[in-house]
């Protein structure tokens, strides 16, 4: 068997752990494993690298992806489907393992529909892929955001300020909720629950009355407000290569509004891509490794058109179509439980 492996979409810590595990398991099975560079684009360009114990040595703890990535969609290109099929045939790939997020899984499904044998491995710091309890990258992002909250706490307290921390997560509030709870934030704003600025100010004022002269607000980049406060004009929206709206910056609007309405000195931190960089946590290395080994077992069993997943700490596989059917938004029970702290 000859297996192509690619990483597609935004990078995240843990990708190299998957690539290493796929390669090592592949060697055990006596398969030839080839890395496709820069996502699906590498197939079009025919940019490949050999994956063997030498090329994957020492990468389990490295962030990013040794294969490179892109948000290139073959199906957005002229004669894309034909070119894709042609490249797969020319390279003699029996299967392609796609390590990607929700956008990349859509492409994987389209490729599968063409008759290309595809196996999906879910990744994203956003943790928003259905059918899997976790995606690797998320735990690392949460740890980075939690560290940031810890640091903001000491300076907020010293200066009696309001600190607004904006985290990633696209249209799901997982990173905001988990880091906010772990870091002891006083307000967490997530896309799943719309609030008004007045709701937030009420919490800040309550704390002030109780003698707590500082507060930490964690806001997800995709948060939306009731009454459409801070809504971005359609014509000002920017999109990524997958055609999805680029987010970021909402914390500036929120901080300005808080300062204007309360007089409390307020500062903003946008954590941005720091959340996607650096070494993966042990959890993400472990999850990536388990996914990589399992993905190769899926190839062996010809479980094409399916994606590996973790459910109640057991690695399973589900149809890719099921994973992309619906975005996995936050568990509202966890959010409700956290409200005990927003007072
Ligand atoms: O999907 C991962 C993610 O980091 C999102 O949280 C964020 O909105 C987006 O990617 C940023 O993408 P880019 O790397 O293109 O700026």
Boltz pocket constraint, residues with backbone or C-beta under 6 A from the ligand:
constraints:
  - pocket:
      binder: B
      contacts: [[A, 10], [A, 11], [A, 101], [A, 124], [A, 125], [A, 126], [A, 168], [A, 169], [A, 170], [A, 221], [A, 240], [A, 245], [A, 247], [A, 276]]
      max_distance: 6.0
